[in-house]
Amino acid sequence: MPDELSLFDLGGPPAVSAAMPLMISSEQRSTIREAFKCLGVLDARAQFEVVFQLTAQRVRSPDELQASHAQQLILGLAERTRALGTERTGNAWADREEDTWIDRL
């Protein structure tokens, strides 16, 4: 029945809105800056390489980084910061970061 009101019929073509991605915030930028400082990664080229390693995003400026990628970067940098003081042996079992149920016995 063409006269029935359809839930999805709004009377015209749907409006298409191009949602702009949320870009990096000043708080995220400060957190990232401090993490790089803590890790001793002070050269811009090295920082951009770390950004690529942790987010798979090539950027030429921090302004190009989306907020979701910035959060991913923050988490990756935090993990690297935590691992700074630990010595890696190459043995995955010995290098695990958390206790297992066996360790807690």
PyRosetta script that sets phi, psi and omega in degrees:
from pyrosetta import init, pose_from_sequence

init()
pose = pose_from_sequence("MPDELSLFDLGGPPAVSAAMPLMISSEQRSTIREAFKCLGVLDARAQFEVVFQLTAQRVRSPDELQASHAQQLILGLAERTRALGTERTGNAWADREEDTWIDRL")
pose.set_psi(1, 114.8)
pose.set_omega(1, -176.8)
pose.set_phi(2, -69.9)
pose.set_psi(2, -19.8)
pose.set_omega(2, -178.1)
pose.set_phi(3, -84.2)
pose.set_psi(3, -8.2)
pose.set_omega(3, -179.4)
pose.set_phi(4, -73.5)
pose.set_psi(4, 146.2)
pose.set_omega(4, 177.4)
pose.set_phi(5, -81.0)
pose.set_psi(5, 121.0)
pose.set_omega(5, 179.0)
pose.set_phi(6, -94.7)
pose.set_psi(6, 144.1)
pose.set_omega(6, 178.9)
pose.set_phi(7, -59.6)
pose.set_psi(7, -34.1)
pose.set_omega(7, -175.4)
pose.set_phi(8, -100.1)
pose.set_psi(8, -0.7)
pose.set_omega(8, -179.9)
pose.set_phi(9, -93.4)
pose.set_psi(9, 109.4)
pose.set_omega(9, -179.3)
pose.set_phi(10, -104.5)
pose.set_psi(10, 8.3)
pose.set_omega(10, 175.7)
pose.set_phi(11, 91.1)
pose.set_psi(11, -0.9)
pose.set_omega(11, 179.8)
pose.set_phi(12, -166.9)
pose.set_psi(12, 179.6)
pose.set_omega(12, 179.0)
pose.set_phi(13, -65.9)
pose.set_psi(13, 145.3)
pose.set_omega(13, -178.3)
pose.set_phi(14, -65.2)
pose.set_psi(14, 141.3)
pose.set_omega(14, 177.1)
pose.set_phi(15, -74.9)
pose.set_psi(15, 129.8)
pose.set_omega(15, 179.9)
pose.set_phi(16, -101.0)
pose.set_psi(16, 122.3)
pose.set_omega(16, 178.1)
pose.set_phi(17, -114.9)
pose.set_psi(17, 126.2)
pose.set_omega(17, 177.5)
pose.set_phi(18, -87.1)
pose.set_psi(18, 102.7)
pose.set_omega(18, -179.7)
pose.set_phi(19, -72.4)
pose.set_psi(19, 127.6)
pose.set_omega(19, 177.5)
pose.set_phi(20, -79.6)
pose.set_psi(20, 134.8)
pose.set_omega(20, 178.5)
pose.set_phi(21, -66.9)
pose.set_psi(21, 145.7)
pose.set_omega(21, 177.3)
pose.set_phi(22, -73.1)
pose.set_psi(22, 126.8)
pose.set_omega(22, -176.3)
pose.set_phi(23, -93.7)
pose.set_psi(23, 169.5)
pose.set_omega(23, -176.5)
pose.set_phi(24, -54.7)
pose.set_psi(24, 137.2)
pose.set_omega(24, 179.4)
pose.set_phi(25, -92.1)
pose.set_psi(25, 165.7)
pose.set_omega(25, 179.1)
pose.set_phi(26, -66.2)
pose.set_psi(26, -32.6)
pose.set_omega(26, 177.4)
pose.set_phi(27, -66.7)
pose.set_psi(27, -42.9)
pose.set_omega(27, 177.6)
pose.set_phi(28, -63.4)
pose.set_psi(28, -41.6)
pose.set_omega(28, 179.2)
pose.set_phi(29, -60.0)
pose.set_psi(29, -42.9)
pose.set_omega(29, 179.1)
pose.set_phi(30, -65.3)
pose.set_psi(30, -42.5)
pose.set_omega(30, 179.2)
pose.set_phi(31, -62.0)
pose.set_psi(31, -43.3)
pose.set_omega(31, 179.6)
pose.set_phi(32, -65.7)
pose.set_psi(32, -42.5)
pose.set_omega(32, 179.5)
pose.set_phi(33, -59.4)
pose.set_psi(33, -44.4)
pose.set_omega(33, 179.5)
pose.set_phi(34, -66.6)
pose.set_psi(34, -38.0)
pose.set_omega(34, 179.4)
pose.set_phi(35, -65.6)
pose.set_psi(35, -44.0)
pose.set_omega(35, 177.0)
pose.set_phi(36, -60.9)
pose.set_psi(36, -40.8)
pose.set_omega(36, 179.0)
pose.set_phi(37, -62.0)
pose.set_psi(37, -44.4)
pose.set_omega(37, 179.7)
pose.set_phi(38, -63.0)
pose.set_psi(38, -37.1)
pose.set_omega(38, -179.5)
pose.set_phi(39, -81.8)
pose.set_psi(39, -9.5)
pose.set_omega(39, -178.9)
pose.set_phi(40, 78.1)
pose.set_psi(40, 20.0)
pose.set_omega(40, 177.6)
pose.set_phi(41, -96.9)
pose.set_psi(41, 92.7)
pose.set_omega(41, -172.6)
pose.set_phi(42, -107.2)
pose.set_psi(42, -18.8)
pose.set_omega(42, -179.7)
pose.set_phi(43, -80.0)
pose.set_psi(43, 132.8)
pose.set_omega(43, -177.1)
pose.set_phi(44, -58.8)
pose.set_psi(44, -41.4)
pose.set_omega(44, -179.6)
pose.set_phi(45, -62.0)
pose.set_psi(45, -43.1)
pose.set_omega(45, 178.3)
pose.set_phi(46, -66.0)
pose.set_psi(46, -38.4)
pose.set_omega(46, 178.6)
pose.set_phi(47, -63.4)
pose.set_psi(47, -44.2)
pose.set_omega(47, 178.7)
pose.set_phi(48, -63.9)
pose.set_psi(48, -33.5)
pose.set_omega(48, 177.0)
pose.set_phi(49, -67.1)
pose.set_psi(49, -41.5)
pose.set_omega(49, 177.4)
pose.set_phi(50, -64.7)
pose.set_psi(50, -40.4)
pose.set_omega(50, 177.0)
pose.set_phi(51, -56.8)
pose.set_psi(51, -45.2)
pose.set_omega(51, 179.4)
pose.set_phi(52, -65.2)
pose.set_psi(52, -42.6)
pose.set_omega(52, -179.8)
pose.set_phi(53, -60.7)
pose.set_psi(53, -39.2)
pose.set_omega(53, -173.9)
pose.set_phi(54, -91.5)
pose.set_psi(54, -21.4)
pose.set_omega(54, -176.1)
pose.set_phi(55, -122.9)
pose.set_psi(55, -12.1)
pose.set_omega(55, -174.8)
pose.set_phi(56, 61.9)
pose.set_psi(56, 26.4)
pose.set_omega(56, 178.6)
pose.set_phi(57, -117.1)
pose.set_psi(57, 125.6)
pose.set_omega(57, 174.4)
pose.set_phi(58, -92.0)
pose.set_psi(58, 121.6)
pose.set_omega(58, 178.5)
pose.set_phi(59, -127.4)
pose.set_psi(59, 151.0)
pose.set_omega(59, 177.3)
pose.set_phi(60, -103.0)
pose.set_psi(60, -12.1)
pose.set_omega(60, -178.9)
pose.set_phi(61, -150.9)
pose.set_psi(61, 146.3)
pose.set_omega(61, 175.8)
pose.set_phi(62, -57.9)
pose.set_psi(62, -25.9)
pose.set_omega(62, 179.5)
pose.set_phi(63, -65.0)
pose.set_psi(63, -18.8)
pose.set_omega(63, 180.0)
pose.set_phi(64, -84.2)
pose.set_psi(64, -6.9)
pose.set_omega(64, -175.4)
pose.set_phi(65, -84.1)
pose.set_psi(65, 125.4)
pose.set_omega(65, 177.2)
pose.set_phi(66, -74.1)
pose.set_psi(66, 154.5)
pose.set_omega(66, -177.6)
pose.set_phi(67, -59.2)
pose.set_psi(67, -38.5)
pose.set_omega(67, -179.8)
pose.set_phi(68, -66.2)
pose.set_psi(68, -38.3)
pose.set_omega(68, 177.0)
pose.set_phi(69, -71.4)
pose.set_psi(69, -34.4)
pose.set_omega(69, 177.0)
pose.set_phi(70, -63.2)
pose.set_psi(70, -40.5)
pose.set_omega(70, 178.6)
pose.set_phi(71, -65.5)
pose.set_psi(71, -40.3)
pose.set_omega(71, 176.2)
pose.set_phi(72, -61.3)
pose.set_psi(72, -41.4)
pose.set_omega(72, 178.0)
pose.set_phi(73, -64.0)
pose.set_psi(73, -43.3)
pose.set_omega(73, 179.5)
pose.set_phi(74, -59.7)
pose.set_psi(74, -45.1)
pose.set_omega(74, 179.5)
pose.set_phi(75, -63.9)
pose.set_psi(75, -41.9)
pose.set_omega(75, 178.5)
pose.set_phi(76, -65.7)
pose.set_psi(76, -40.8)
pose.set_omega(76, 178.4)
pose.set_phi(77, -67.3)
pose.set_psi(77, -37.3)
pose.set_omega(77, 177.8)
pose.set_phi(78, -63.7)
pose.set_psi(78, -39.9)
pose.set_omega(78, 177.9)
pose.set_phi(79, -63.6)
pose.set_psi(79, -42.9)
pose.set_omega(79, 178.1)
pose.set_phi(80, -65.6)
pose.set_psi(80, -36.2)
pose.set_omega(80, 178.3)
pose.set_phi(81, -65.5)
pose.set_psi(81, -42.8)
pose.set_omega(81, 177.7)
pose.set_phi(82, -63.1)
pose.set_psi(82, -34.7)
pose.set_omega(82, -176.9)
pose.set_phi(83, -81.2)
pose.set_psi(83, -6.6)
pose.set_omega(83, -177.3)
pose.set_phi(84, -54.8)
pose.set_psi(84, -47.5)
pose.set_omega(84, -174.3)
pose.set_phi(85, -85.0)
pose.set_psi(85, -3.4)
pose.set_omega(85, -177.5)
pose.set_phi(86, -96.3)
pose.set_psi(86, 144.1)
pose.set_omega(86, 179.2)
pose.set_phi(87, -96.3)
pose.set_psi(87, 128.3)
pose.set_omega(87, -179.5)
pose.set_phi(88, -92.1)
pose.set_psi(88, 131.8)
pose.set_omega(88, -178.6)
pose.set_phi(89, -99.5)
pose.set_psi(89, -17.1)
pose.set_omega(89, -174.1)
pose.set_phi(90, 92.9)
pose.set_psi(90, -7.9)
pose.set_omega(90, 178.2)
pose.set_phi(91, -97.5)
pose.set_psi(91, 115.2)
pose.set_omega(91, -175.8)
pose.set_phi(92, -60.5)
pose.set_psi(92, -36.2)
pose.set_omega(92, -179.9)
pose.set_phi(93, -68.6)
pose.set_psi(93, -45.6)
pose.set_omega(93, -178.8)
pose.set_phi(94, -70.8)
pose.set_psi(94, -29.3)
pose.set_omega(94, -177.0)
pose.set_phi(95, -89.6)
pose.set_psi(95, 2.0)
pose.set_omega(95, -178.7)
pose.set_phi(96, -60.7)
pose.set_psi(96, 148.0)
pose.set_omega(96, -173.9)
pose.set_phi(97, -93.7)
pose.set_psi(97, -22.2)
pose.set_omega(97, -178.0)
pose.set_phi(98, -118.1)
pose.set_psi(98, 151.3)
pose.set_omega(98, 175.1)
pose.set_phi(99, -68.9)
pose.set_psi(99, 145.8)
pose.set_omega(99, 173.6)
pose.set_phi(100, -97.5)
pose.set_psi(100, 177.3)
pose.set_omega(100, 179.6)
pose.set_phi(101, -63.8)
pose.set_psi(101, -28.3)
pose.set_omega(101, 178.0)
pose.set_phi(102, -67.2)
pose.set_psi(102, -41.3)
pose.set_omega(102, 179.7)
pose.set_phi(103, -64.4)
pose.set_psi(103, -29.5)
pose.set_omega(103, -177.1)
pose.set_phi(104, -85.7)
pose.set_psi(104, -2.8)
pose.set_omega(104, 178.7)
pose.set_phi(105, -70.5)
pose.dump_pdb("model.pdb")
